[in-house]
């Protein structure tokens, strides 16, 4: 595919993954997974997922986040999710993802959780 699903940047020793797609569904979840795994394999142990652009994500996209969490935890790392849109916040709450991830309302809060 010719588009990227994420943009990656770093701040200090923290890798920031900004998800650029408004909808993460089955048709792009494989690419999303491959791009996220590639970032993790580059060696970072502190990840922030910025979901400010994501309006909705189905179970295949949520599965990518869980896979990332499992891989980072094996390295004694940490993941923080930030900037959830209202529907994504509801999905995280109903699916109890807030039990598996630290979630902050904004990017500044995510950085603070990492320090």
C-alpha positions in Angstrom: 0.0 0.0 0.0 1.2 3.5 -0.7 0.2 5.1 2.6 1.5 4.7 6.1 -0.8 4.0 9.0 1.5 5.6 11.5 4.0 8.4 12.0 6.9 7.8 14.3 8.9 10.3 16.3 11.0 10.3 19.4 11.3 12.5 22.5 14.2 11.7 24.7 14.1 7.9 25.0 10.3 7.7 24.3 9.0 6.5 20.9 5.7 8.2 19.9 3.5 6.3 17.5 0.8 8.6 16.0 -1.8 6.5 14.3 -2.8 8.5 11.2 -5.8 6.5 10.0 -9.3 7.6 11.1 -10.6 4.0 10.9 -8.6 0.9 11.8 -10.4 -2.1 10.4 -9.5 -5.4 8.9 -8.5 -4.1 5.5 -5.6 -2.1 6.9 -4.9 -3.9 10.2 -2.2 -6.1 8.7 -0.2 -3.1 7.5 -0.9 -1.4 10.9 0.5 -4.5 12.7 3.6 -4.7 10.4 4.4 -1.0 10.9 4.0 -1.2 14.7 6.0 -4.4 15.0 8.8 -2.8 12.9 8.9 0.1 15.4 9.1 -2.3 18.4 11.8 -4.3 16.7 13.9 -1.2 16.5 14.4 -1.6 20.2 12.4 1.0 22.1 10.9 0.1 25.4 8.8 3.2 26.0 6.0 3.7 23.6 3.2 6.3 23.4 0.3 5.6 21.1 -1.3 8.9 20.1 -4.8 8.0 18.9 -6.0 11.6 18.4 -6.8 10.9 14.7 -8.6 7.6 15.2 -12.3 7.8 15.2 -13.0 4.0 15.5 -11.0 0.8 15.7 -12.3 -2.8 15.5 -11.0 -5.9 17.2 -8.2 -6.4 14.6 -6.8 -3.0 15.4 -7.2 -3.4 19.1 -5.4 -6.8 18.7 -2.4 -4.9 17.3 -2.3 -2.7 20.5 -2.4 -5.9 22.7 0.3 -7.5 20.6 2.5 -4.4 21.1 1.8 -4.4 24.8 2.8 -8.0 25.1 6.1 -7.5 23.2 7.0 -4.4 25.2 6.2 -6.0 28.6 8.5 -8.9 27.7 11.3 -6.2 27.6 10.1 -4.6 30.9 8.9 -1.6 28.9 5.8 0.5 29.1 3.0 1.7 26.8 0.8 4.7 27.3 -2.2 5.4 25.1 -3.2 9.1 24.8 -5.7 11.4 23.1 -8.7 9.1 22.7 -11.6 10.4 20.7 -15.0 10.0 22.4 -16.0 6.7 20.6 -12.5 5.3 21.2 -12.7 6.2 24.8 -16.0 4.3 25.0 -14.5 1.3 23.2 -11.6 1.2 25.6 -13.9 1.5 28.6 -16.4 -1.2 27.5 -13.7 -3.6 26.3 -11.8 -3.0 29.6 -8.7 -2.0 27.8 -8.1 0.6 30.6 -7.1 -2.4 32.7 -4.3 -3.3 30.3 -3.1 0.2 29.3 -2.4 3.4 31.0 -4.6 6.0 29.2 -4.2 9.7 29.4 -6.4 12.5 28.0 -3.5 14.4 26.4 0.1 14.0 25.1 1.6 15.9 28.0 0.0 13.5 30.5 1.5 10.6 28.5 5.0 12.0 28.7 4.6 12.5 32.4 3.6 8.9 32.9 6.8 7.8 31.2 9.1 9.9 33.4 
